[in-house]
Amino acid sequence: MGVVSHRMSKIPVRSRGTVSCIRQIDPGRDMPAVLDLVELGFRDELDPQGWKMLHQMRRLYHSEPVSRVISSAGLETSGFVWVEAGNIVGNLSLRRALVRQGRGRLIGNVVVHPDYRDRGIGRSLMEKAIERARQERADWIGLEVRQDNVVADHLYQQLGFRPVGCTEHLIRPADLRWPSYRPPSRDWRPSRPKDADRWKALATRIYNAEQQLVLEIRTSQYAYGGLSRRLKDWLRGKREWAWVYPSNQAEIHLAARREMDRRFRFYVWDMLMRPDLGEAGGDELSVRLLAGGRRLPSWPVVAVIQDDPVLKQTLQALGFRPHRRLQQMILSF
């Protein structure tokens, strides 16, 4: 493991005859250029959820009055940009973590324009983020990185970040025919808001404590069902179904959620499985999510799962293709 550097990059600095500097992002002014940079840097990594977020951010910041309101209100759009001869060629986002354990920060969208790579810009942005987190007396700072991104992984470990776990993201293309399957067990029942604690308890069996921080595992995210949530989803062009198994016990062993995004035309499958259930658990999760799915439009499906080879194999048998394996990393202060 590397040791965090305490010698931060001085700004501004001279680079190739032009004035270069790191500065805090100005959302009202910088976001269009930042979003272009994010699309350029992550085009091959974006799944339907990522393209949706990018599209929504572009619409939000397209209107100058809206961006001014966001900037003046101090909403959660922070981080740093690297400016070269007046052009933004690097970006890093930094925000407070949603989980309440300690004062955590999360880094995202570390991206450098391809023409400006291998010049230490990514390292300088990371060092600046670490410096800011220390100044704000954060207890920890976390991030996610593709496990096959060897260069980024090496940099983060040099700066003192430790791997704490992995998750798998898979995609099933649209219009594939679904295979035949048996009906799901009758021990499944629809999830209700009061089941949120049970979902959280199952998640804590799957993900270690530090991984939960980076993934922002919290009870409120699992409060499925209920009129208020259904109304919010309808207004956002979404619909979701969630189930727990078994139905008659305080501790659940399996949990499944299917989300349909009507505006952007894709589905998301969220799956939690007690680690010792193996192939039988994976099969039961898949048939629960498949049941009723044939009556829905044929759109792409994004599956987000725990690091479980059996569950991954189950999804691949249904036509899912591995998209990316994300490694969670953390630096404690």
C-alpha positions in Angstrom: 0.0 0.0 0.0 1.1 3.5 -0.7 1.3 6.4 1.8 -0.8 9.5 1.2 1.4 12.4 0.0 1.3 15.5 2.2 3.0 17.6 -0.5 0.0 18.8 -2.5 0.4 20.3 -6.0 0.9 24.1 -6.0 -1.6 26.0 -8.1 -1.3 27.6 -10.5 1.6 25.7 -12.1 3.4 25.9 -15.5 2.9 23.1 -17.9 4.2 23.0 -21.5 4.3 26.7 -21.7 0.7 27.3 -20.7 -0.8 28.3 -17.4 -2.5 25.3 -15.7 -4.3 25.2 -12.4 -6.7 23.3 -10.2 -9.7 25.2 -8.9 -13.0 24.4 -7.3 -15.7 23.7 -9.7 -18.2 26.4 -10.5 -21.4 24.5 -11.3 -23.1 27.4 -13.1 -20.2 27.9 -15.4 -18.3 24.6 -15.7 -20.9 21.8 -15.8 -21.5 21.8 -19.6 -17.8 21.3 -20.2 -17.5 18.8 -17.3 -20.3 16.7 -18.7 -18.7 16.7 -22.1 -15.5 15.5 -20.4 -17.3 12.8 -18.4 -19.0 11.5 -21.6 -15.7 11.4 -23.4 -13.9 9.6 -20.6 -16.6 7.1 -19.5 -18.4 6.5 -22.8 -17.5 2.8 -22.9 -18.4 2.3 -19.2 -21.9 4.0 -19.1 -24.9 1.6 -18.8 -28.5 2.8 -19.4 -28.5 4.3 -15.9 -25.4 6.3 -16.6 -26.7 7.6 -19.9 -29.9 8.6 -18.2 -28.0 10.5 -15.5 -25.9 12.3 -18.0 -28.9 13.3 -20.1 -30.7 14.6 -17.0 -27.7 16.6 -15.9 -27.4 18.1 -19.4 -31.0 19.2 -19.3 -30.6 20.6 -15.8 -27.6 22.7 -16.6 -28.8 23.8 -20.1 -30.8 26.6 -18.6 -28.5 29.3 -17.2 -31.1 30.5 -14.6 -31.4 27.0 -13.2 -27.6 26.6 -12.9 -27.4 29.9 -11.2 -30.0 28.9 -8.6 -28.1 25.6 -8.0 -24.8 27.4 -7.6 -26.2 30.1 -5.2 -28.1 27.5 -3.2 -24.9 25.6 -2.5 -26.4 22.2 -3.6 -24.3 19.1 -3.6 -22.3 19.7 -6.8 -18.7 20.1 -5.7 -15.3 19.0 -6.6 -12.3 20.3 -8.7 -11.4 20.9 -12.3 -8.0 21.1 -14.0 -7.9 24.1 -16.4 -5.4 24.3 -19.2 -5.2 27.4 -21.3 -8.8 28.2 -20.3 -10.1 24.7 -21.1 -11.3 22.2 -18.6 -9.3 19.0 -19.2 -9.7 17.2 -15.9 -12.5 16.8 -13.3 -13.1 15.1 -10.0 -16.3 15.3 -8.0 -16.3 15.3 -4.2 -19.4 15.1 -1.9 -20.5 14.1 1.5 -21.5 10.5 1.9 -25.2 9.8 2.6 -24.5 7.2 5.3 -24.2 8.7 8.8 -21.3 6.7 10.2 -18.6 9.3 10.7 -17.9 12.3 8.4 -17.4 10.5 5.1 -16.6 11.8 1.7 -17.0 10.1 -1.7 -15.0 10.8 -4.8 -16.5 10.3 -8.3 -15.9 11.0 -12.0 -12.1 11.2 -11.9 -11.5 11.9 -15.5 -8.8 13.4 -17.6 -9.0 14.3 -21.3 -7.2 11.6 -23.4 -4.8 14.3 -24.9 -3.7 15.3 -21.4 -3.1 12.0 -19.7 0.2 10.7 -18.3 1.0 14.2 -16.9 0.0 13.7 -13.3 -3.3 15.6 -13.6 -5.3 12.7 -12.1 -2.9 12.5 -9.2 -3.1 16.2 -8.5 -6.9 16.2 -8.5 -6.9 13.2 -6.1 -4.4 14.9 -3.8 -6.5 18.1 -3.8 -9.6 16.1 -2.8 -7.7 14.3 0.0 -6.4 17.7 1.2 -10.0 19.1 1.2 -11.4 16.1 3.1 -8.7 16.5 5.7 -9.4 20.2 6.1 -13.1 19.3 6.6 -12.1 16.8 9.3 -13.5 13.8 7.4 -13.1 10.4 9.0 -12.8 8.6 5.7 -12.9 9.0 2.0 -14.1 6.4 -0.5 -14.4 5.7 -4.2 -15.2 3.0 -6.8 -13.0 2.0 -9.7 -13.2 -0.6 -12.4 -11.1 -3.5 -11.2 -9.5 -3.9 -14.6 -8.4 -0.2 -14.6 -4.9 -1.1 -13.5 -3.5 2.4 -13.8 -6.2 4.0 -11.6 -6.1 1.2 -9.1 -2.3 1.6 -8.7 -2.6 5.4 -8.3 -5.3 5.0 -5.6 -3.3 2.5 -3.7 -0.2 4.7 -3.9 -2.3 7.4 -2.2 -3.3 5.1 0.6 -6.7 3.7 -0.5 -7.4 0.1 0.4 -9.7 -2.3 -1.6 -12.7 -3.2 0.6 -14.9 -5.2 -1.8 -16.4 -5.6 -5.2 -19.8 -5.5 -6.9 -20.8 -6.9 -10.4 -22.8 -5.0 -13.0 -24.3 -7.0 -15.9 -26.5 -6.0 -18.8 -29.0 -8.1 -20.8 -29.6 -6.6 -24.3 -33.1 -5.8 -25.4 -35.3 -8.2 -27.4 -33.6 -11.4 -26.2 -36.1 -14.2 -25.7 -36.4 -15.2 -22.1 -35.9 -18.9 -21.3 -38.5 -21.0 -19.7 -38.6 -21.1 -15.9 -40.6 -22.6 -13.1 -43.0 -20.5 -11.0 -41.4 -18.7 -8.0 -42.0 -20.1 -4.5 -45.1 -19.1 -2.6 -43.0 -18.0 0.3 -42.2 -14.8 -1.5 -44.3 -11.7 -0.7 -44.3 -8.1 -1.8 -42.0 -5.9 0.2 -43.5 -3.2 2.4 -41.9 -0.1 3.9 -41.6 -1.8 7.3 -39.3 -4.4 5.6 -36.5 -1.9 5.1 -34.7 -3.0 8.3 -34.8 -6.6 7.0 -33.3 -5.6 3.7 -30.6 -3.6 5.6 -29.9 -6.6 7.9 -29.4 -8.9 4.8 -27.2 -6.3 3.2 -25.0 -6.2 6.3 -24.5 -9.9 6.0 -23.3 -9.5 2.4 -21.1 -6.4 2.5 -18.5 -5.7 5.1 -18.7 -2.5 7.2 -16.2 -0.4 5.1 -17.8 -1.6 1.9 -21.2 -0.5 3.2 -19.8 3.0 3.7 -18.7 3.3 0.1 -21.9 1.8 -1.3 -23.9 4.1 1.0 -26.0 1.2 2.4 -28.7 2.7 4.6 -32.2 1.6 5.7 -34.1 4.4 3.9 -33.1 3.1 0.5 -35.0 -0.1 1.1 -38.3 1.4 2.0 -40.1 -0.1 -1.0 -43.9 0.0 -1.4 -46.2 2.6 0.2 -48.3 5.2 -1.5 -45.8 8.1 -1.2 -43.0 6.2 -2.8 -45.3 4.9 -5.6 -46.4 8.5 -6.3 -42.9 9.8 -6.5 -41.9 7.0 -8.9 -44.9 7.8 -11.1 -43.9 11.4 -11.3 -40.3 10.4 -12.2 -41.5 8.0 -14.9 -40.6 4.9 -13.0 -42.3 1.9 -11.5 -40.9 -0.7 -9.2 -41.7 -4.1 -7.7 -40.0 -5.6 -4.7 -40.2 -8.9 -2.8 -38.8 -10.6 0.2 -38.3 -14.3 1.0 -39.3 -16.1 3.2 -42.6 -14.3 3.9 -43.1 -15.5 7.5 -39.8 -14.9 9.2 -38.2 -11.8 10.7 -34.9 -12.5 8.9 -35.1 -12.6 5.1 -32.8 -14.8 3.1 -33.5 -13.3 -0.4 -34.7 -9.9 -1.6 -35.4 -8.8 -5.1 -36.4 -5.6 -6.8 -37.3 -4.8 -10.4 -37.5 -1.2 -11.6 -38.9 0.0 -14.9 -37.9 3.3 -16.3 -40.6 4.3 -18.7 -39.0 7.4 -20.0 -35.6 5.9 -20.8 -36.8 2.4 -21.5 -34.7 0.1 -19.4 -35.0 -2.1 -16.3 -32.9 -2.5 -13.2 -32.7 -5.7 -11.2 -31.4 -5.4 -7.6 -30.7 -8.7 -5.9 -29.6 -9.6 -2.4 -28.9 -13.2 -1.4 -27.6 -14.7 1.8 -24.1 -15.9 0.9 -24.6 -19.5 1.9 -27.6 -20.2 -0.4 -25.6 -20.9 -3.5 -27.3 -22.1 -6.8 -30.7 -22.7 -5.2 -30.8 -19.1 -4.0 -29.7 -17.7 -7.3 -32.3 -19.7 -9.2 -35.1 -18.6 -6.8 -34.1 -14.9 -7.2 -34.1 -15.2 -11.0 -37.5 -16.8 -11.3 -39.0 -14.2 -8.9 -37.8 -11.4 -11.1 -38.7 -13.2 -14.3 -42.3 -13.9 -13.2 -44.6 -11.4 -14.9 -41.7 -9.9 -16.9 -42.9 -11.3 -20.2 -45.8 -9.0 -20.1 -43.5 -6.0 -20.0 -41.8 -4.3 -23.0 -38.5 -5.8 -24.2 -35.9 -3.3 -23.0 -32.4 -3.7 -21.7 -32.0 -4.9 -18.1 -29.2 -3.8 -15.8 -28.4 -6.1 -12.9 -26.5 -5.0 -9.9 -25.3 -7.9 -7.7 -23.0 -8.8 -4.8 -19.7 -10.4 -5.6 -21.0 -13.9 -5.9 -19.8 -16.2 -8.8 -22.9 -18.4 -8.5 -25.3 -15.5 -8.8 -23.3 -14.1 -11.7 -23.4 -17.5 -13.5 -27.2 -17.7 -13.0 -27.6 -14.3 -14.7 -25.3 -15.2 -17.6 -27.5 -18.3 -18.2 -30.4 -15.9 -18.7 -28.5 -13.9 -21.3 -26.8 -11.2 -19.2 -23.3 -10.1 -20.1 -20.7 -8.8 -17.7 -20.5 -5.1 -18.0 -18.1 -4.0 -15.3 -16.7 -5.2 -12.0 -16.5 -2.3 -9.6 -14.0 -2.3 -6.7 -14.8 -0.2 -3.6 -11.8 1.5 -2.0 -11.5 3.5 1.2 -8.9 5.8 2.9 -9.3 6.3 6.6 -7.8 9.3 8.3 
